[in-house]
Amino acid sequence: MTDAQLLAAWLIGLGVAAVVVLLAAALLLMILFTARSILGHGAEALAAAEDIARDTQVIWALADTNEVAAAILATAEEIEQNGGAIAAALRETEAQPVSVIG
C-alpha cells in the first residue's frame, strides 16, 4: 500500500468516524431536549393534578356531610316518635275525667 492509498484510507476512516460522532452528538442532543420537554410537561401535569385534588376535596367532604345528615334524620325521627307517644299520652289523660275529690 502506497502512502497515498494509506492517507486516503485514513481520511475515509476519519470521515466515517466524524460522521458517527456527529450523529451520536445529534442523537444525544435530541434525547436531552426530549428529556427537558418531558420534565416540563411532567411539572405541568403535577400542577394540574394538585389543582384537581384541591378542587375535588369538596366532593370527598360530601361523605361526611351525608353521614351527619343521616344522623340528624335519625334523631329527628326519634323526636317525632317520642313526640307522638307524648301526644298520645296527653290525649289519654285529657279523655279521662279528673276527680278533685279523693
MMTF fields as JSON, N, C-alpha, C and O atoms, coordinates in Angstrom:
{
  "mmtfVersion": "1.0.0",
  "mmtfProducer": "UNKNOWN",
  "numBonds": 407,
  "numAtoms": 408,
  "numGroups": 102,
  "numChains": 1,
  "numModels": 1,
  "chainsPerModel": [1],
  "groupsPerChain": [102],
  "chainIdList": ["A"],
  "bondAtomList": [4, 2, 8, 6, 12, 10, 16, 14, 20, 18, 24, 22, 28, 26, 32, 30, 36, 34, 40, 38, 44, 42, 48, 46, 52, 50, 56, 54, 60, 58, 64, 62, 68, 66, 72, 70, 76, 74, 80, 78, 84, 82, 88, 86, 92, 90, 96, 94, 100, 98, 104, 102, 108, 106, 112, 110, 116, 114, 120, 118, 124, 122, 128, 126, 132, 130, 136, 134, 140, 138, 144, 142, 148, 146, 152, 150, 156, 154, 160, 158, 164, 162, 168, 166, 172, 170, 176, 174, 180, 178, 184, 182, 188, 186, 192, 190, 196, 194, 200, 198, 204, 202, 208, 206, 212, 210, 216, 214, 220, 218, 224, 222, 228, 226, 232, 230, 236, 234, 240, 238, 244, 242, 248, 246, 252, 250, 256, 254, 260, 258, 264, 262, 268, 266, 272, 270, 276, 274, 280, 278, 284, 282, 288, 286, 292, 290, 296, 294, 300, 298, 304, 302, 308, 306, 312, 310, 316, 314, 320, 318, 324, 322, 328, 326, 332, 330, 336, 334, 340, 338, 344, 342, 348, 346, 352, 350, 356, 354, 360, 358, 364, 362, 368, 366, 372, 370, 376, 374, 380, 378, 384, 382, 388, 386, 392, 390, 396, 394, 400, 398, 404, 402],
  "bondOrderList": [1, 1, 1, 1, 1, 1, 1, 1, 1, 1, 1, 1, 1, 1, 1, 1, 1, 1, 1, 1, 1, 1, 1, 1, 1, 1, 1, 1, 1, 1, 1, 1, 1, 1, 1, 1, 1, 1, 1, 1, 1, 1, 1, 1, 1, 1, 1, 1, 1, 1, 1, 1, 1, 1, 1, 1, 1, 1, 1, 1, 1, 1, 1, 1, 1, 1, 1, 1, 1, 1, 1, 1, 1, 1, 1, 1, 1, 1, 1, 1, 1, 1, 1, 1, 1, 1, 1, 1, 1, 1, 1, 1, 1, 1, 1, 1, 1, 1, 1, 1, 1],
  "groupList": [{"groupName": "MET", "atomNameList": ["N", "CA", "C", "O"], "elementList": ["N", "C", "C", "O"], "formalChargeList": [0, 0, 0, 0], "bondAtomList": [1, 0, 2, 1, 3, 2], "bondOrderList": [1, 1, 2], "singleLetterCode": "M", "chemCompType": "L-PEPTIDE LINKING"}, {"groupName": "THR", "atomNameList": ["N", "CA", "C", "O"], "elementList": ["N", "C", "C", "O"], "formalChargeList": [0, 0, 0, 0], "bondAtomList": [1, 0, 2, 1, 3, 2], "bondOrderList": [1, 1, 2], "singleLetterCode": "T", "chemCompType": "L-PEPTIDE LINKING"}, {"groupName": "ASP", "atomNameList": ["N", "CA", "C", "O"], "elementList": ["N", "C", "C", "O"], "formalChargeList": [0, 0, 0, 0], "bondAtomList": [1, 0, 2, 1, 3, 2], "bondOrderList": [1, 1, 2], "singleLetterCode": "D", "chemCompType": "L-PEPTIDE LINKING"}, {"groupName": "ALA", "atomNameList": ["N", "CA", "C", "O"], "elementList": ["N", "C", "C", "O"], "formalChargeList": [0, 0, 0, 0], "bondAtomList": [1, 0, 2, 1, 3, 2], "bondOrderList": [1, 1, 2], "singleLetterCode": "A", "chemCompType": "L-PEPTIDE LINKING"}, {"groupName": "GLN", "atomNameList": ["N", "CA", "C", "O"], "elementList": ["N", "C", "C", "O"], "formalChargeList": [0, 0, 0, 0], "bondAtomList": [1, 0, 2, 1, 3, 2], "bondOrderList": [1, 1, 2], "singleLetterCode": "Q", "chemCompType": "L-PEPTIDE LINKING"}, {"groupName": "LEU", "atomNameList": ["N", "CA", "C", "O"], "elementList": ["N", "C", "C", "O"], "formalChargeList": [0, 0, 0, 0], "bondAtomList": [1, 0, 2, 1, 3, 2], "bondOrderList": [1, 1, 2], "singleLetterCode": "L", "chemCompType": "L-PEPTIDE LINKING"}, {"groupName": "TRP", "atomNameList": ["N", "CA", "C", "O"], "elementList": ["N", "C", "C", "O"], "formalChargeList": [0, 0, 0, 0], "bondAtomList": [1, 0, 2, 1, 3, 2], "bondOrderList": [1, 1, 2], "singleLetterCode": "W", "chemCompType": "L-PEPTIDE LINKING"}, {"groupName": "ILE", "atomNameList": ["N", "CA", "C", "O"], "elementList": ["N", "C", "C", "O"], "formalChargeList": [0, 0, 0, 0], "bondAtomList": [1, 0, 2, 1, 3, 2], "bondOrderList": [1, 1, 2], "singleLetterCode": "I", "chemCompType": "L-PEPTIDE LINKING"}, {"groupName": "GLY", "atomNameList": ["N", "CA", "C", "O"], "elementList": ["N", "C", "C", "O"], "formalChargeList": [0, 0, 0, 0], "bondAtomList": [1, 0, 2, 1, 3, 2], "bondOrderList": [1, 1, 2], "singleLetterCode": "G", "chemCompType": "PEPTIDE LINKING"}, {"groupName": "VAL", "atomNameList": ["N", "CA", "C", "O"], "elementList": ["N", "C", "C", "O"], "formalChargeList": [0, 0, 0, 0], "bondAtomList": [1, 0, 2, 1, 3, 2], "bondOrderList": [1, 1, 2], "singleLetterCode": "V", "chemCompType": "L-PEPTIDE LINKING"}, {"groupName": "PHE", "atomNameList": ["N", "CA", "C", "O"], "elementList": ["N", "C", "C", "O"], "formalChargeList": [0, 0, 0, 0], "bondAtomList": [1, 0, 2, 1, 3, 2], "bondOrderList": [1, 1, 2], "singleLetterCode": "F", "chemCompType": "L-PEPTIDE LINKING"}, {"groupName": "ARG", "atomNameList": ["N", "CA", "C", "O"], "elementList": ["N", "C", "C", "O"], "formalChargeList": [0, 0, 0, 0], "bondAtomList": [1, 0, 2, 1, 3, 2], "bondOrderList": [1, 1, 2], "singleLetterCode": "R", "chemCompType": "L-PEPTIDE LINKING"}, {"groupName": "SER", "atomNameList": ["N", "CA", "C", "O"], "elementList": ["N", "C", "C", "O"], "formalChargeList": [0, 0, 0, 0], "bondAtomList": [1, 0, 2, 1, 3, 2], "bondOrderList": [1, 1, 2], "singleLetterCode": "S", "chemCompType": "L-PEPTIDE LINKING"}, {"groupName": "HIS", "atomNameList": ["N", "CA", "C", "O"], "elementList": ["N", "C", "C", "O"], "formalChargeList": [0, 0, 0, 0], "bondAtomList": [1, 0, 2, 1, 3, 2], "bondOrderList": [1, 1, 2], "singleLetterCode": "H", "chemCompType": "L-PEPTIDE LINKING"}, {"groupName": "GLU", "atomNameList": ["N", "CA", "C", "O"], "elementList": ["N", "C", "C", "O"], "formalChargeList": [0, 0, 0, 0], "bondAtomList": [1, 0, 2, 1, 3, 2], "bondOrderList": [1, 1, 2], "singleLetterCode": "E", "chemCompType": "L-PEPTIDE LINKING"}, {"groupName": "ASN", "atomNameList": ["N", "CA", "C", "O"], "elementList": ["N", "C", "C", "O"], "formalChargeList": [0, 0, 0, 0], "bondAtomList": [1, 0, 2, 1, 3, 2], "bondOrderList": [1, 1, 2], "singleLetterCode": "N", "chemCompType": "L-PEPTIDE LINKING"}, {"groupName": "PRO", "atomNameList": ["N", "CA", "C", "O"], "elementList": ["N", "C", "C", "O"], "formalChargeList": [0, 0, 0, 0], "bondAtomList": [1, 0, 2, 1, 3, 2], "bondOrderList": [1, 1, 2], "singleLetterCode": "P", "chemCompType": "L-PEPTIDE LINKING"}],
  "groupTypeList": [0, 1, 2, 3, 4, 5, 5, 3, 3, 6, 5, 7, 8, 5, 8, 9, 3, 3, 9, 9, 9, 5, 5, 3, 3, 3, 5, 5, 5, 0, 7, 5, 10, 1, 3, 11, 12, 7, 5, 8, 13, 8, 3, 14, 3, 5, 3, 3, 3, 14, 2, 7, 3, 11, 2, 1, 4, 9, 7, 6, 3, 5, 3, 2, 1, 15, 14, 9, 3, 3, 3, 7, 5, 3, 1, 3, 14, 14, 7, 14, 4, 15, 8, 8, 3, 7, 3, 3, 3, 5, 11, 14, 1, 14, 3, 4, 16, 9, 12, 9, 7, 8],
  "groupIdList": [1, 2, 3, 4, 5, 6, 7, 8, 9, 10, 11, 12, 13, 14, 15, 16, 17, 18, 19, 20, 21, 22, 23, 24, 25, 26, 27, 28, 29, 30, 31, 32, 33, 34, 35, 36, 37, 38, 39, 40, 41, 42, 43, 44, 45, 46, 47, 48, 49, 50, 51, 52, 53, 54, 55, 56, 57, 58, 59, 60, 61, 62, 63, 64, 65, 66, 67, 68, 69, 70, 71, 72, 73, 74, 75, 76, 77, 78, 79, 80, 81, 82, 83, 84, 85, 86, 87, 88, 89, 90, 91, 92, 93, 94, 95, 96, 97, 98, 99, 100, 101, 102],
  "secStructList": [7, 7, 2, 2, 2, 2, 2, 2, 2, 2, 2, 2, 2, 2, 2, 2, 2, 2, 2, 2, 2, 2, 2, 2, 2, 2, 2, 2, 2, 2, 2, 2, 2, 2, 2, 2, 2, 2, 2, 2, 2, 2, 2, 2, 2, 2, 2, 2, 2, 2, 2, 2, 2, 2, 2, 6, 2, 2, 2, 2, 2, 2, 2, 2, 2, 2, 2, 2, 2, 2, 2, 2, 2, 2, 2, 2, 2, 2, 2, 2, 2, 2, 2, 2, 2, 2, 2, 2, 2, 2, 2, 2, 2, 2, 2, 1, 7, 7, 7, 1, 7, 7],
  "xCoordList": [0.859, 0.0, 0.918, 1.856, 0.613, 1.435, 1.004, -0.033, 1.815, 1.488, 0.188, -0.582, -0.053, -1.273, -2.502, -3.528, -2.388, -3.51, -3.754, -4.896, -2.673, -2.782, -3.425, -4.282, -3.015, -3.6, -5.078, -5.894, -5.427, -6.821, -7.671, -8.768, -7.159, -7.894, -8.047, -9.102, -6.978, -7.026, -8.038, -8.79, -8.076, -9.03, -10.471, -11.381, -10.675, -12.019, -12.443, -13.575, -11.543, -11.844, -12.127, -13.039, -11.336, -11.547, -12.899, -13.604, -13.25, -14.547, -15.704, -16.683, -15.592, -16.645, -16.759, -17.865, -15.624, -15.641, -16.268, -17.021, -15.961, -16.539, -18.057, -18.798, -18.511, -19.959, -20.623, -21.684, -20.013, -20.57, -20.632, -21.631, -19.573, -19.543, -20.615, -21.306, -20.759, -21.789, -23.2, -24.069, -23.418, -24.73, -25.008, -26.119, -24.006, -24.175, -24.447, -25.287, -23.743, -23.973, -25.376, -26.049, -25.815, -27.166, -28.213, -29.192, -28.006, -28.95, -28.961, -30.024, -27.794, -27.729, -28.422, -29.099, -28.253, -28.954, -30.468, -31.226, -30.903, -32.343, -32.872, -33.958, -32.111, -32.513, -32.58, -33.511, -31.603, -31.582, -32.799, -33.461, -33.095, -34.248, -35.56, -36.478, -35.646, -36.849, -37.012, -38.122, -35.917, -35.981, -36.416, -37.212, -35.898, -36.314, -37.786, -38.496, -38.241, -39.652, -40.531, -41.568, -40.106, -40.855, -40.89, -41.925, -39.774, -39.726, -40.698, -41.42, -40.715, -41.638, -43.09, -43.909, -43.413, -44.788, -45.156, -46.298, -44.182, -44.437, -44.746, -45.63, -44.028, -44.289, -45.674, -46.387, -46.058, -47.404, -48.471, -49.486, -48.238, -49.202, -49.321, -50.419, -48.202, -48.235, -49.021, -49.818, -48.801, -49.552, -51.041, -51.872, -51.381, -52.792, -53.393, -54.531, -52.638, -53.136, -53.352, -54.322, -52.458, -52.633, -53.868, -54.599, -54.107, -55.313, -56.567, -57.545, -56.535, -57.686, -57.93, -59.076, -56.877, -57.028, -57.622, -58.493, -57.149, -57.673, -59.142, -59.952, -59.482, -60.847, -61.829, -63.026, -61.358, -62.263, -62.347, -63.049, -61.657, -61.767, -63.202, -63.647, -63.922, -65.317, -66.143, -67.031, -65.852, -66.597, -66.353, -67.287, -65.105, -64.801, -65.456, -65.785, -65.645, -66.294, -67.788, -68.43, -68.358, -69.779, -70.09, -71.197, -69.166, -69.385, -69.615, -70.512, -68.81, -69.006, -70.354, -71.061, -70.705, -71.988, -73.139, -74.108, -73.042, -74.098, -74.221, -75.331, -73.1, -73.151, -73.832, -74.661, -73.486, -74.101, -75.588, -76.404, -75.948, -77.362, -78.146, -79.282, -77.558, -78.228, -78.421, -79.47, -77.425, -77.556, -78.634, -79.407, -78.694, -79.733, -81.108, -82.048, -81.237, -82.52, -82.943, -84.11, -82.016, -82.35, -82.803, -83.762, -82.13, -82.519, -83.895, -84.712, -84.155, -85.464, -86.568, -87.655, -86.308, -87.311, -87.572, -88.716, -86.519, -86.705, -87.525, -88.405, -87.233, -88.003, -89.464, -90.364, -89.696, -91.077, -91.8, -92.956, -91.139, -91.754, -92.042, -93.132, -91.058, -91.261, -92.343, -93.152, -92.36, -93.406, -94.78, -95.747, -94.875, -96.15, -96.6, -97.785, -95.659, -96.003, -96.463, -97.414, -95.805, -96.205, -97.589, -98.42, -97.843, -99.152, -100.244, -101.325, -99.979, -100.975, -101.246, -102.395, -100.19, -100.378, -101.172, -102.006, -100.943, -101.705, -103.167, -104.052, -103.427, -104.814, -105.538, -106.715, -104.847, -105.467, -105.803, -106.87, -104.908, -105.174, -106.255, -106.991, -106.379, -107.434, -108.793, -109.809, -108.819, -110.09, -110.635, -111.846, -109.801, -110.265, -110.669, -109.957, -111.82, -112.241, -111.337, -110.928, -111.046, -110.19, -111.081, -111.914, -110.891, -111.666, -110.819, -109.708, -111.354, -110.648, -110.903, -110.085, -112.002, -112.363, -111.83, -112.123, -111.089, -110.402, -111.194, -110.661],
  "yCoordList": [-1.154, 0.0, 1.233, 1.341, 2.134, 3.328, 4.345, 4.204, 5.36, 6.422, 7.132, 7.518, 7.302, 7.979, 7.136, 7.661, 5.828, 4.932, 4.887, 4.874, 4.864, 4.848, 6.141, 6.11, 7.259, 8.54, 8.596, 9.111, 8.078, 8.074, 7.204, 7.599, 6.025, 5.14, 5.791, 5.707, 6.438, 7.097, 8.237, 8.399, 9.031, 10.133, 9.623, 10.227, 8.52, 7.923, 7.456, 7.699, 6.792, 6.347, 7.52, 7.469, 8.581, 9.781, 10.421, 10.884, 10.444, 11.0, 10.185, 10.744, 8.861, 7.985, 8.181, 8.262, 8.257, 8.471, 9.82, 9.931, 10.842, 12.165, 12.135, 12.73, 11.44, 11.321, 10.583, 10.996, 9.501, 8.732, 9.6, 9.581, 10.358, 11.229, 12.304, 12.593, 12.9, 13.93, 13.357, 13.988, 12.161, 11.522, 11.207, 11.421, 10.703, 10.402, 11.674, 11.678, 12.756, 14.028, 14.55, 15.061, 14.42, 14.863, 14.049, 14.602, 12.745, 11.899, 12.253, 12.304, 12.496, 12.876, 14.211, 14.381, 15.162, 16.445, 16.261, 16.887, 15.399, 15.133, 14.497, 14.844, 13.574, 12.944, 13.988, 13.981, 14.879, 15.924, 16.837, 17.129, 17.289, 18.172, 17.451, 18.049, 16.177, 15.394, 15.227, 15.34, 14.959, 14.805, 16.104, 16.086, 17.236, 18.527, 18.795, 19.34, 18.412, 18.588, 17.723, 18.172, 16.487, 15.589, 16.156, 16.101, 16.697, 17.298, 18.469, 18.6, 19.313, 20.453, 20.011, 20.546, 19.022, 18.523, 17.812, 17.884, 17.128, 16.474, 17.484, 17.258, 18.593, 19.647, 20.251, 20.527, 20.459, 20.973, 19.978, 20.366, 18.694, 17.668, 17.591, 17.42, 17.715, 17.689, 18.871, 18.718, 20.043, 21.226, 21.043, 21.406, 20.482, 20.241, 19.215, 19.371, 18.169, 17.149, 17.737, 17.393, 18.617, 19.262, 20.156, 20.207, 20.864, 21.69, 20.826, 21.175, 19.705, 18.799, 18.247, 18.189, 17.844, 17.315, 18.37, 18.066, 19.609, 20.685, 20.965, 21.196, 20.942, 21.248, 20.127, 20.387, 18.899, 17.784, 17.435, 16.49, 18.165, 17.896, 18.095, 17.419, 19.007, 19.248, 17.992, 17.664, 17.295, 16.071, 15.026, 14.348, 14.891, 13.91, 14.305, 13.436, 15.587, 16.038, 15.733, 15.763, 15.441, 15.1, 13.823, 13.68, 12.916, 11.695, 12.048, 11.498, 12.962, 13.409, 14.107, 13.898, 14.932, 15.634, 14.637, 14.806, 13.606, 12.592, 11.843, 11.536, 11.548, 10.863, 11.742, 11.261, 13.014, 13.935, 14.081, 14.101, 14.183, 14.312, 13.069, 13.183, 11.894, 10.66, 10.639, 10.214, 11.092, 11.144, 12.14, 11.872, 13.289, 14.283, 13.713, 13.909, 13.008, 12.399, 11.368, 11.331, 10.535, 9.523, 10.194, 9.743, 11.255, 11.987, 12.614, 12.575, 13.19, 13.803, 12.756, 13.021, 11.575, 10.503, 10.051, 9.78, 9.967, 9.613, 10.675, 10.354, 11.938, 13.029, 12.932, 13.128, 12.631, 12.502, 11.356, 11.507, 10.227, 9.088, 9.419, 9.144, 10.011, 10.36, 11.421, 11.362, 12.383, 13.408, 12.797, 13.206, 11.826, 11.134, 10.374, 10.371, 9.732, 8.996, 9.959, 9.664, 11.101, 12.101, 12.642, 12.805, 12.921, 13.439, 12.421, 12.788, 11.155, 10.113, 10.014, 9.867, 10.095, 10.027, 11.227, 11.08, 12.384, 13.574, 13.445, 13.849, 12.888, 12.699, 11.729, 11.922, 10.701, 9.733, 10.381, 10.132, 11.203, 11.844, 12.895, 13.126, 13.536, 14.53, 13.858, 14.429, 12.655, 11.961, 11.419, 11.232, 11.165, 10.626, 11.778, 12.775, 11.627, 12.675, 12.681, 11.635, 13.852, 14.019, 14.331, 15.236, 13.58, 13.805, 14.597, 14.2, 15.714, 16.549, 16.045, 16.235, 15.43, 14.912, 13.489, 12.654, 13.224, 11.993, 10.855, 9.767],
  "zCoordList": [0.0, 0.0, 0.0, 0.791, -0.901, -1.017, 0.021, 0.669, 0.16, 1.121, 0.745, 1.625, -0.516, -0.969, -0.637, -0.203, -0.845, -0.528, 0.985, 1.444, 1.736, 3.197, 3.698, 4.58, 3.142, 3.515, 3.131, 3.896, 1.968, 1.522, 2.459, 2.853, 2.811, 3.721, 5.093, 5.722, 5.543, 6.848, 6.83, 7.791, 5.759, 5.64, 5.549, 6.117, 4.841, 4.77, 6.159, 6.58, 6.866, 8.236, 9.155, 9.98, 9.007, 9.815, 9.493, 10.39, 8.215, 7.806, 8.361, 8.857, 8.277, 8.82, 10.328, 10.862, 11.014, 12.467, 12.805, 13.772, 12.014, 12.262, 12.072, 12.854, 11.03, 10.795, 11.953, 12.42, 12.418, 13.544, 14.798, 15.517, 15.062, 16.241, 16.13, 17.107, 14.948, 14.757, 14.914, 15.514, 14.372, 14.536, 16.008, 16.491, 16.711, 18.134, 18.924, 19.824, 18.594, 19.286, 19.001, 19.896, 17.745, 17.394, 18.149, 18.652, 18.227, 18.968, 20.451, 21.069, 21.02, 22.432, 22.682, 23.696, 21.757, 21.9, 21.799, 22.54, 20.88, 20.766, 22.049, 22.515, 22.616, 23.88, 24.989, 25.795, 25.031, 26.052, 25.926, 26.922, 24.704, 24.505, 24.82, 25.382, 24.462, 24.768, 26.272, 26.793, 26.971, 28.428, 29.09, 30.029, 28.607, 29.168, 28.886, 29.731, 27.701, 27.36, 28.265, 28.752, 28.48, 29.369, 30.78, 31.445, 31.24, 32.573, 32.672, 33.66, 31.651, 31.656, 31.656, 32.403, 30.808, 30.762, 32.062, 32.515, 32.655, 33.939, 35.028, 35.855, 35.034, 36.025, 35.816, 36.781, 34.543, 34.256, 34.702, 35.279, 34.434, 34.828, 36.347, 36.877, 37.045, 38.508, 39.052, 39.977, 38.483, 38.924, 38.656, 39.488, 37.497, 37.18, 38.134, 38.576, 38.454, 39.38, 40.772, 41.447, 41.201, 42.507, 42.504, 43.493, 41.393, 41.282, 41.326, 41.986, 40.626, 40.615, 42.012, 42.458, 42.704, 44.066, 44.993, 45.808, 44.867, 45.712, 45.376, 46.274, 44.08, 43.671, 44.005, 44.135, 44.146, 44.425, 45.906, 46.267, 46.768, 48.204, 48.679, 49.607, 48.055, 48.423, 48.178, 48.965, 47.095, 46.787, 47.866, 48.294, 48.308, 49.347, 50.67, 51.478, 50.897, 52.126, 52.105, 53.155, 50.936, 50.863, 51.64, 52.159, 51.729, 52.502, 53.968, 54.607, 54.501, 55.882, 56.032, 57.018, 55.055, 55.095, 55.09, 55.829, 54.268, 54.211, 55.535, 55.969, 56.178, 57.474, 58.521, 59.293, 58.549, 59.51, 59.215, 60.137, 57.934, 57.568, 57.984, 58.444, 57.831, 58.247, 59.761, 60.246, 60.504, 61.965, 62.372, 63.292, 61.695, 62.001, 61.689, 62.459, 60.568, 60.204, 61.241, 61.633, 61.689, 62.697, 63.99, 64.617, 64.39, 65.602, 65.435, 66.355, 64.27, 64.017, 64.048, 64.562, 63.509, 63.542, 64.972, 65.335, 65.792, 67.203, 67.923, 68.721, 67.64, 68.262, 67.844, 68.661, 66.572, 66.086, 66.795, 67.19, 66.957, 67.637, 69.098, 69.6, 69.779, 71.186, 71.333, 72.259, 70.429, 70.467, 70.253, 70.894, 69.364, 69.133, 70.366, 70.701, 71.041, 72.26, 73.346, 74.071, 73.467, 74.467, 74.135, 75.028, 72.871, 72.46, 72.745, 73.205, 72.479, 72.75, 74.242, 74.659, 75.048, 76.499, 76.991, 77.884, 76.446, 76.841, 76.442, 77.195, 75.267, 74.837, 75.772, 76.078, 76.217, 77.121, 78.459, 79.019, 78.968, 80.257, 80.13, 81.09, 78.993, 78.798, 78.671, 79.069, 78.12, 77.929, 79.237, 79.357, 80.201, 81.482, 82.39, 82.506, 83.03, 83.965, 85.188, 85.691, 85.636, 86.797, 87.992, 87.951, 89.026, 90.245, 91.21, 91.56, 91.632, 92.577, 93.996, 94.897, 94.164, 95.486, 95.585, 94.728, 96.573, 96.824, 97.048, 97.27]
}
